[in-house]
Amino acid sequence: MNTANIRTGESILIAPDLTGADKWLSGNVIEVEHNSFVGNVITAEAEDGDIYFGREYSFKKG
């Protein structure tokens, strides 16, 4: 997954392991934070308004 250039405001897909859904959900990046312990942490809002955050491998450009 190419997440190196994910920026705030971009459209992304959110992994089912975060959302509990059967498929990747569409959303928009709210924040990208560099965490010195785990790397980049992305916060995104799904189309239904729910907010998810996690390590960058749980997101992909959509």
Phi and psi restraints in degrees (value plus and minus 20) as a CYANA .aco file:
   2 ASN   PHI    -114.3   -74.3
   2 ASN   PSI      81.2   121.2
   3 THR   PHI    -136.3   -96.3
   3 THR   PSI     -18.5    21.5
   4 ALA   PHI     -80.6   -40.6
   4 ALA   PSI     -49.1    -9.1
   5 ASN   PHI    -133.1   -93.1
   5 ASN   PSI       2.5    42.5
   6 ILE   PHI     -89.4   -49.4
   6 ILE   PSI     111.1   151.1
   7 ARG   PHI    -148.5  -108.5
   7 ARG   PSI     138.7   178.7
   8 THR   PHI     -75.2   -35.2
   8 THR   PSI     114.6   154.6
   9 GLY   PHI      73.5   113.5
   9 GLY   PSI     -32.4     7.6
  10 GLU   PHI     -97.0   -57.0
  10 GLU   PSI     133.1   173.1
  11 SER   PHI    -100.0   -60.0
  11 SER   PSI     115.2   155.2
  12 ILE   PHI    -161.4  -121.4
  12 ILE   PSI     152.2   192.2
  13 LEU   PHI    -132.5   -92.5
  13 LEU   PSI     120.4   160.4
  14 ILE   PHI    -130.0   -90.0
  14 ILE   PSI     110.1   150.1
  15 ALA   PHI     -84.9   -44.9
  15 ALA   PSI     125.9   165.9
  16 PRO   PHI     -79.9   -39.9
  16 PRO   PSI     -48.1    -8.1
  17 ASP   PHI     -87.4   -47.4
  17 ASP   PSI     -41.6    -1.6
  18 LEU   PHI    -106.9   -66.9
  18 LEU   PSI     -59.4   -19.4
  19 THR   PHI    -111.1   -71.1
  19 THR   PSI     -44.1    -4.1
  20 GLY   PHI      61.0   101.0
  20 GLY   PSI     -17.0    23.0
  21 ALA   PHI    -101.1   -61.1
  21 ALA   PSI     150.5   190.5
  22 ASP   PHI    -101.9   -61.9
  22 ASP   PSI     -35.9     4.1
  23 LYS   PHI    -161.9  -121.9
  23 LYS   PSI     150.3   190.3
  24 TRP   PHI     -86.2   -46.2
  24 TRP   PSI     115.5   155.5
  25 LEU   PHI    -121.6   -81.6
  25 LEU   PSI     126.3   166.3
  26 SER   PHI    -100.0   -60.0
  26 SER   PSI     127.4   167.4
  27 GLY   PHI    -186.3  -146.3
  27 GLY   PSI    -195.9  -155.9
  28 ASN   PHI    -146.4  -106.4
  28 ASN   PSI     121.0   161.0
  29 VAL   PHI     -92.4   -52.4
  29 VAL   PSI     108.8   148.8
  30 ILE   PHI    -115.8   -75.8
  30 ILE   PSI     -59.7   -19.7
  31 GLU   PHI    -174.9  -134.9
  31 GLU   PSI     124.9   164.9
  32 VAL   PHI    -142.1  -102.1
  32 VAL   PSI      99.5   139.5
  33 GLU   PHI    -139.5   -99.5
  33 GLU   PSI     113.3   153.3
  34 HIS   PHI    -109.2   -69.2
  34 HIS   PSI      97.8   137.8
  35 ASN   PHI    -125.9   -85.9
  35 ASN   PSI     102.7   142.7
  36 SER   PHI     -85.6   -45.6
  36 SER   PSI     -35.7     4.3
  37 PHE   PHI    -113.7   -73.7
  37 PHE   PSI     -57.6   -17.6
  38 VAL   PHI    -141.4  -101.4
  38 VAL   PSI     -21.4    18.6
  39 GLY   PHI      72.2   112.2
  39 GLY   PSI    -171.3  -131.3
  40 ASN   PHI     -93.6   -53.6
  40 ASN   PSI     114.3   154.3
  41 VAL   PHI    -136.7   -96.7
  41 VAL   PSI     106.5   146.5
  42 ILE   PHI    -128.5   -88.5
  42 ILE   PSI     116.1   156.1
  43 THR   PHI    -133.3   -93.3
  43 THR   PSI     108.8   148.8
  44 ALA   PHI    -157.9  -117.9
  44 ALA   PSI     130.4   170.4
  45 GLU   PHI    -127.4   -87.4
  45 GLU   PSI     104.1   144.1
  46 ALA   PHI     -94.4   -54.4
  46 ALA   PSI     144.8   184.8
  47 GLU   PHI     -79.0   -39.0
  47 GLU   PSI     -47.0    -7.0
  48 ASP   PHI    -104.2   -64.2
  48 ASP   PSI     -18.5    21.5
  49 GLY   PHI      75.6   115.6
  49 GLY   PSI     -30.5     9.5
  50 ASP   PHI     -91.1   -51.1
  50 ASP   PSI     125.8   165.8
  51 ILE   PHI    -128.7   -88.7
  51 ILE   PSI     114.8   154.8
  52 TYR   PHI    -150.2  -110.2
  52 TYR   PSI     126.6   166.6
  53 PHE   PHI    -160.5  -120.5
  53 PHE   PSI     130.8   170.8
  54 GLY   PHI     159.6   199.6
  54 GLY   PSI    -199.8  -159.8
  55 ARG   PHI     -86.4   -46.4
  55 ARG   PSI     136.6   176.6
  56 GLU   PHI     -80.9   -40.9
  56 GLU   PSI     -44.4    -4.4
  57 TYR   PHI     -87.7   -47.7
  57 TYR   PSI     -31.8     8.2
  58 SER   PHI    -108.9   -68.9
  58 SER   PSI     -14.4    25.6
  59 PHE   PHI    -155.2  -115.2
  59 PHE   PSI     131.5   171.5
  60 LYS   PHI    -167.4  -127.4
  60 LYS   PSI     133.9   173.9
  61 LYS   PHI     -84.2   -44.2
  61 LYS   PSI     118.2   158.2
